[in-house]
Amino acid sequence: MRKLLRSIIGTLALCAALPALAGDKIKVQWLGQAAFKITTLDDKVIVIDPWLLTNPKTPPEFKKLEALGKVDVVLVSHAHFDHMADAADLAKLNNAPLWAPAGLSQSFITLGVLPATQALRINKSGTVTPVGPKVKITLVHAEHSSELVWKNPATGKDETHVGGEPGGFIVELENGFRIWHMGDTGVFGDMKLIADMYKPDLVLMPIGGGQFVLNPVDAAMVTRDFIKPRTVIPMHYLTNPGLPGTPAEFIKALGNSATKVLAINPGETVEF
């Protein structure tokens, strides 16, 4: 009996000495357009393409950057306003690094938007670990444009500057779960190569179509024939008249694919 009691006490002491687990689920929250907040198993927070304050689809409770809580790293896929409008301010608020395609980060530095210690440069196929070695972030190709429109505070006029090449991000989390945030993109053949290389479990995919990104039919084709992920969250649709595609059209075009479509609303969170 005494041996059993000592064994129980020893086990309890060992458990008390172990660090508390941060969480057992990966959390992915959509904030409208292409803005996502990803919380890792180690409670690290990654924010991608933050356009919140003037985004008509962002819920009112997130119209203050402080509402996101602590942010460990900010990722920006390209220079268009609806993907980076609040990125620099969010990075400053949290003293967090901002990773973006090299030309865009260089423009942030040159224009004084962020210091070189905070505006960090990455190119396609580059991999970084800004929240620790267990989480890998890789920049991959996207088929789009990327010019930076910047309001000169001295003149009050808009100027167009180098925005770097557009991209998407593969985020590999602690347990090997991989998320592909596609940024803005049209169809390109190497979507299949990227899928073969990184095998994403979840794809955050633009479907709005119009004159800007994948339309629902094209998005369904690349999902079904090129990528074949477990899950897709549609994004970048119905924010303005130039993005008319809908999740219903995407799901219909997808047909009998095994991919699960999570058509969540801005502000909602899903767990994996």
RODO-2510 file (C-alpha; in nm, 4 decimals, decimal comma):
residues 272
     n   res          X          Y          Z
     1     m     0,0000     0,0000     0,0000
     2     r     0,2842     0,2363     0,0906
     3     k     0,4579     0,1615    -0,2404
     4     l     0,1358     0,2378    -0,4288
     5     l     0,0912     0,5651    -0,2382
     6     r     0,4506     0,6710    -0,3109
     7     s     0,3977     0,5879    -0,6789
     8     i     0,0809     0,8025    -0,6960
     9     i     0,2524     1,0953    -0,5197
    10     g     0,5509     1,0691    -0,7567
    11     t     0,3241     1,0699    -1,0599
    12     l     0,1344     1,3759    -0,9352
    13     a     0,4622     1,5591    -0,8701
    14     l     0,5840     1,4787    -1,2219
    15     c     0,2598     1,6035    -1,3760
    16     a     0,2813     1,9250    -1,1748
    17     a     0,6338     1,9832    -1,3066
    18     l     0,5328     1,9506    -1,6710
    19     p     0,4477     2,2703    -1,8643
    20     a     0,0791     2,3302    -1,9296
    21     l    -0,0398     2,2496    -2,2775
    22     a    -0,1347     2,5625    -2,4738
    23     g    -0,4127     2,3952    -2,6692
    24     d    -0,5123     2,0793    -2,8457
    25     k    -0,6655     2,2403    -3,1530
    26     i    -0,5436     2,4687    -3,4310
    27     k    -0,7766     2,7676    -3,4614
    28     v    -0,8431     2,9423    -3,7932
    29     q    -1,0527     3,2585    -3,7837
    30     w    -1,1686     3,4411    -4,0966
    31     l    -1,1944     3,8189    -4,0614
    32     g    -1,3216     3,9051    -4,4110
    33     q    -1,1635     3,9261    -4,7577
    34     a    -0,8250     3,7482    -4,7220
    35     a    -0,7638     3,8310    -4,3542
    36     f    -0,7110     3,5305    -4,1253
    37     k    -0,5959     3,4791    -3,7690
    38     i    -0,4313     3,1413    -3,7073
    39     t    -0,3608     3,0258    -3,3517
    40     t    -0,1124     2,7404    -3,3294
    41     l    -0,1002     2,4543    -3,0817
    42     d     0,1659     2,6489    -2,8874
    43     d    -0,0645     2,9540    -2,8746
    44     k     0,1348     3,1516    -3,1301
    45     v    -0,0781     3,3908    -3,3356
    46     i    -0,0224     3,4400    -3,7082
    47     v    -0,2240     3,7069    -3,8895
    48     i    -0,2330     3,7003    -4,2706
    49     d    -0,3350     3,9872    -4,5009
    50     p    -0,4955     4,2141    -4,2409
    51     w    -0,7474     4,4559    -4,3904
    52     l    -0,9842     4,5177    -4,1019
    53     l    -1,0630     4,8782    -4,0183
    54     t    -1,2300     4,9695    -4,3493
    55     n    -1,3205     4,6188    -4,4658
    56     p    -1,7014     4,6070    -4,5086
    57     k    -1,7046     4,2345    -4,4295
    58     t    -1,5036     4,2539    -4,1069
    59     p    -1,7317     4,2294    -3,8011
    60     p    -1,7628     4,5519    -3,5974
    61     e    -1,5936     4,3972    -3,2932
    62     f    -1,2704     4,3673    -3,4940
    63     k    -1,2657     4,7268    -3,6168
    64     k    -1,0003     4,7955    -3,3519
    65     l    -0,6669     4,6221    -3,3988
    66     e    -0,6391     4,5646    -3,0252
    67     a    -0,9375     4,3292    -3,0534
    68     l    -0,7134     4,0654    -3,2093
    69     g    -0,5183     4,0303    -2,8871
    70     k    -0,1503     3,9487    -2,9036
    71     v    -0,0063     3,8838    -3,2503
    72     d     0,3282     3,7096    -3,2954
    73     v     0,3823     3,7553    -3,6691
    74     v     0,2117     3,9337    -3,9588
    75     l     0,2231     3,7904    -4,3126
    76     v     0,1356     3,9896    -4,6253
    77     s     0,0875     3,8142    -4,9585
    78     h     0,1111     4,1237    -5,1813
    79     a     0,0866     4,5000    -5,1871
    80     h    -0,2779     4,5638    -5,2709
    81     f    -0,4687     4,7694    -5,0140
    82     d    -0,7212     4,4978    -4,9326
    83     h    -0,4397     4,2699    -4,8155
    84     m    -0,2048     4,5005    -4,6257
    85     a    -0,3948     4,8141    -4,5223
    86     d    -0,3557     4,7444    -4,1501
    87     a    -0,0446     4,5254    -4,1626
    88     a     0,2155     4,7828    -4,0587
    89     d     0,0026     4,9249    -3,7765
    90     l    -0,0733     4,5756    -3,6467
    91     a     0,2974     4,4891    -3,6510
    92     k     0,3834     4,8115    -3,4652
    93     l     0,1103     4,7559    -3,2062
    94     n     0,2492     4,4126    -3,1196
    95     n     0,6178     4,4795    -3,1891
    96     a     0,5832     4,1818    -3,4238
    97     p     0,7813     4,1008    -3,7384
    98     l     0,6097     4,1512    -4,0724
    99     w     0,7103     3,9114    -4,3502
   100     a     0,6221     4,0013    -4,7075
   101     p     0,7583     3,9474    -5,0611
   102     a     1,1003     4,1101    -5,0752
   103     g     1,0090     4,4061    -5,2953
   104     l     0,7157     4,5035    -5,0743
   105     s     0,9158     4,4885    -4,7517
   106     q     1,1916     4,6896    -4,9191
   107     s     0,9406     4,9607    -5,0113
   108     f     0,8092     4,9636    -4,6525
   109     i     1,1661     5,0252    -4,5357
   110     t     1,2521     5,2865    -4,7993
   111     l     0,9292     5,4815    -4,7424
   112     g     0,9649     5,4705    -4,3647
   113     v     0,6510     5,2632    -4,3119
   114     l     0,8436     5,0143    -4,0948
   115     p     1,2076     4,9817    -3,9862
   116     a     1,4301     4,7178    -4,1440
   117     t     1,4239     4,5227    -3,8181
   118     q     1,0497     4,4743    -3,8567
   119     a     0,9835     4,4669    -4,2338
   120     l     1,1442     4,1383    -4,3295
   121     r     1,2040     4,0077    -4,6799
   122     i     1,1199     3,6669    -4,8223
   123     n     1,1230     3,5288    -5,1751
   124     k     0,9410     3,2343    -5,3300
   125     s     1,0558     2,8978    -5,1922
   126     g     1,2033     3,0795    -4,8931
   127     t     1,1123     2,9314    -4,5543
   128     v     1,1186     3,1114    -4,2194
   129     t     1,0391     3,0147    -3,8605
   130     p     0,9404     3,3448    -3,6934
   131     v     0,7419     3,1866    -3,4085
   132     g     0,9841     2,9051    -3,3298
   133     p     1,1269     2,6011    -3,5080
   134     k     0,8050     2,3984    -3,4930
   135     v     0,6153     2,6312    -3,7306
   136     k     0,7468     2,6749    -4,0850
   137     i     0,6236     2,9435    -4,3239
   138     t     0,7090     2,9226    -4,6941
   139     l     0,6311     3,1731    -4,9696
   140     v     0,4927     3,0159    -5,2880
   141     h     0,3752     3,1462    -5,6239
   142     a     0,0528     3,3325    -5,6964
   143     e    -0,0649     3,4623    -6,0344
   144     h    -0,1608     3,8241    -5,9756
   145     s    -0,0184     4,1794    -5,9601
   146     s     0,1288     4,3733    -5,6676
   147     e     0,1741     4,7489    -5,6869
   148     l     0,1982     4,9511    -5,3667
   149     v    -0,0109     5,2693    -5,3546
   150     w     0,1238     5,4921    -5,0770
   151     k    -0,0056     5,8316    -4,9664
   152     n     0,2876     6,0689    -4,9325
   153     p     0,2351     6,2528    -4,6016
   154     a     0,4255     6,5555    -4,7312
   155     t     0,2034     6,6086    -5,0365
   156     g    -0,1140     6,4230    -4,9439
   157     k    -0,1030     6,2566    -5,2851
   158     d    -0,1004     5,8889    -5,3738
   159     e     0,2180     5,7462    -5,5221
   160     t     0,2745     5,4060    -5,6791
   161     h     0,5792     5,2099    -5,5645
   162     v     0,7332     4,8650    -5,6062
   163     g     0,5189     4,6011    -5,4391
   164     g     0,7264     4,2929    -5,5096
   165     e     0,5836     3,9816    -5,6705
   166     p     0,2588     3,8429    -5,5290
   167     g     0,2650     3,5165    -5,3409
   168     g     0,0836     3,2742    -5,1162
   169     f     0,1923     3,1129    -4,7899
   170     i     0,2287     2,7524    -4,6819
   171     v     0,2034     2,7451    -4,3021
   172     e     0,3149     2,4144    -4,1518
   173     l     0,2132     2,3840    -3,7882
   174     e     0,3511     2,1911    -3,4928
   175     n     0,1686     1,8664    -3,5693
   176     g     0,2437     1,8751    -3,9429
   177     f    -0,0954     2,0244    -4,0377
   178     r    -0,0428     2,2458    -4,3444
   179     i    -0,2429     2,5513    -4,4477
   180     w    -0,2108     2,7120    -4,7927
   181     h    -0,3203     3,0751    -4,7947
   182     m    -0,3321     3,1433    -5,1670
   183     g    -0,3336     3,5237    -5,1517
   184     d    -0,4907     3,6580    -5,4702
   185     t    -0,4441     3,4339    -5,7702
   186     g    -0,5702     3,3053    -6,1003
   187     v    -0,5129     2,9564    -6,2371
   188     f    -0,1568     2,8383    -6,3010
   189     g    -0,0287     2,4892    -6,3707
   190     d     0,2176     2,4803    -6,0823
   191     m    -0,0703     2,4787    -5,8357
   192     k    -0,0457     2,1024    -5,8778
   193     l     0,3301     2,1103    -5,8135
   194     i     0,2811     2,3157    -5,4970
   195     a     0,0135     2,0716    -5,3819
   196     d     0,2386     1,7741    -5,4554
   197     m     0,5299     1,9323    -5,2680
   198     y     0,3501     2,0585    -4,9581
   199     k     0,0312     1,8472    -4,9445
   200     p    -0,1877     2,1110    -4,7800
   201     d    -0,4636     1,9904    -4,5501
   202     l    -0,6499     2,3230    -4,5607
   203     v    -0,6581     2,5734    -4,8466
   204     l    -0,7759     2,9334    -4,7983
   205     m    -0,8898     3,0009    -5,1547
   206     p    -1,0143     3,3139    -5,3329
   207     i    -1,3348     3,2473    -5,5301
   208     g    -1,4725     3,5951    -5,6067
   209     g    -1,3847     3,5923    -5,9768
   210     g    -1,4796     3,9073    -6,1638
   211     q    -1,1722     4,0889    -6,2936
   212     f    -0,9476     3,9965    -6,0020
   213     v    -0,9140     3,6322    -5,8861
   214     l    -1,0296     3,2739    -5,9392
   215     n    -1,3996     3,2447    -6,0135
   216     p    -1,6014     2,9644    -5,8485
   217     v    -1,5773     2,7300    -6,1503
   218     d    -1,2009     2,7734    -6,1870
   219     a    -1,1550     2,7434    -5,8109
   220     a    -1,3494     2,4173    -5,8146
   221     m    -1,1411     2,2830    -6,1028
   222     v    -0,8073     2,3475    -5,9316
   223     t    -0,9436     2,2094    -5,6037
   224     r    -1,0715     1,8891    -5,7644
   225     d    -0,8017     1,8274    -6,0268
   226     f    -0,4825     1,9955    -5,9003
   227     i    -0,4788     2,0285    -5,5214
   228     k    -0,7241     1,7743    -5,3706
   229     p    -0,7038     1,9054    -5,0129
   230     r    -0,9096     1,7779    -4,7241
   231     t    -1,0717     2,1169    -4,6660
   232     v    -1,1198     2,4543    -4,8381
   233     i    -1,2356     2,7784    -4,6785
   234     p    -1,3557     3,0162    -4,9544
   235     m    -1,2416     3,3779    -4,9223
   236     h    -1,2147     3,7035    -5,1172
   237     y    -1,5713     3,7233    -5,2491
   238     l    -1,8664     3,9680    -5,2390
   239     t    -1,6587     4,2439    -5,0776
   240     n    -1,7284     4,4654    -5,3781
   241     p    -1,9152     4,4313    -5,7115
   242     g    -1,5941     4,3143    -5,8788
   243     l    -1,5971     3,9920    -5,6740
   244     p    -1,9381     3,8355    -5,7467
   245     g    -1,8557     3,4662    -5,6924
   246     t    -2,0254     3,2803    -5,4070
   247     p    -1,9536     2,9679    -5,1992
   248     a    -2,2770     2,8122    -5,3303
   249     e    -2,1465     2,8412    -5,6873
   250     f    -1,8120     2,6973    -5,5803
   251     i    -1,9727     2,4007    -5,4039
   252     k    -2,1988     2,3308    -5,7006
   253     a    -1,9053     2,3389    -5,9443
   254     l    -1,7020     2,1127    -5,7155
   255     g    -1,9526     1,8329    -5,7589
   256     n    -1,8731     1,5021    -5,5877
   257     s    -1,5217     1,5948    -5,4760
   258     a    -1,4068     1,4513    -5,1431
   259     t    -1,2893     1,7983    -5,0365
   260     k    -1,4942     1,9515    -4,7562
   261     v    -1,5946     2,3162    -4,8045
   262     l    -1,6298     2,5280    -4,4911
   263     a    -1,8219     2,8375    -4,6014
   264     i    -1,7829     3,0252    -4,2732
   265     n    -1,8822     3,3843    -4,2069
   266     p    -1,6370     3,6627    -4,1178
   267     g    -1,5595     3,6473    -3,7480
   268     e    -1,6176     3,2732    -3,7205
   269     t    -1,3474     3,0300    -3,6089
   270     v    -1,2968     2,6666    -3,7048
   271     e    -1,0727     2,4190    -3,5285
   272     f    -0,8544     2,1384    -3,6626
***
